[in-house]
Amino acid sequence: MATIVLKGLRKTYGKVTALDGVDLELRDGEFFCLLGPSGAGKTTTLKAVAGLEEPDEGRVEIGGVDMDGVEPYDRRVAMCFESYALYPHYSAYDNMASPLRSPRYKVPADEAKRRVGRIAELLGISHLLDRNVGELSNGQRQRVALGRVLVRPADAFLLDEPLSHLDAKLRQSMRAELKTIGAVERTTTLYVTHDYVEALGLGDRIGVLREGRIVQVGTREEIWDRPADTFVAQSFGKPRVNLVEGAAAEGGRFRSPDGEVDIPLPGGVEIRPGRDLVLGVRPRDVALVRDGRPADGTVELRGRVYVTEILGRQSEVTVSVGESRVSLVVPREQAAGLGREDPVRLAVPTARLLLFDPADGGRRIAP
């Protein structure tokens, strides 16, 4: 196990800046997820740690040792690429065992067999070990490639979207297995993904990367409840967070331009009237009010149904509140019978409101 520290990493490819001053610290034994859209610099970060890319500026430390000038094979890291990179003429077993046979590790055959067998069982591919990889499906090859990394003696695992080629059901089960492997091995793991579900399900902590810069680092709860800005808020959750543009009004309130969204500012926030703001609330925090008064701690908004979509046992209802749109997720029976333009009442919890500053790149103001 080892810590991984990145200090001021910069990397450019011609006029494209892939990394723009990345600072990051992974704790010993931590499962850290790096989340970001395509082109954010996730894979470049992994390659810089592995020694496959030399940063233009900054440094990488593994286990407290500066990796400047240290070759990839001397860094004691194991990397799984998004592409399988398997030996096509080897069996699944031989692909997984190949690192253990190298002169660098010289793992005895019985120990190699034990390691491969244990990881293969966790990955659900024990029955495939004798097959040639050319006979395997894409998802099975992905698991073999992942297993080849996990069997290695390493101070850190570097995983580049290793579940991307699996179907939805298998991805869900594999997330659980990876979490189990991480808990058992306690090997520092840097896991790259564009899927917020994977990040929330796997990460002890999460780092959000955008255009080569770290936007926020925190636990799952911190990232979800207190996103650093509108980009982070929109990166987590489906349906996406509701964002309503408006401004501060007299009496400590937020008001949309048409006045239809008029809500008290989060407690303790003092903002001069007239300042532009963006109000955020997650769809699963909003409720329908069918009868009586809204619950304590909520404020009521009135609008008309724009569209209703069924999500299995739940429904997503999008409501037009004046010129603004607010989505919410409710049990399907609550949305039954709702049609376009039907009037509805919404209960918005004031304690769950988020406030952002559009003049400062959408940075969160409160709470």
Secondary structure, DSSP 8 states (H G I E B T S, - for coil): ---EEEEEEEEEETTEEEEEEEEEEE-TT-EEEEE--TTSSHHHHHHHHHTSS--SEEEEEETTEE-TT--GGGS-EEEE-SS----TTSBHHHHHHGGGGSTTT---HHHHHHHHHHHHHHHT-GGGTTSBGGGS-HHHHHHHHHHHHHTS--SEEEEESTTTTS-HHHHHHHHHHHHHHHHHH--EEEEEES-HHHHHHH-SEEEEEETTEEEEEE-HHHHHHS-SBHHHHHHS-SS--EEEEEEEETTTEEE-TTSS-EEE--TT----TT-EEEEEE-GGG-EEE-SS---TTEEEEEEEEEEEEEETTEEEEEEEETTEEEEEEEEHHHHTT--TT-EEEEEEEGGG-EEEEGGGTTEEEE-
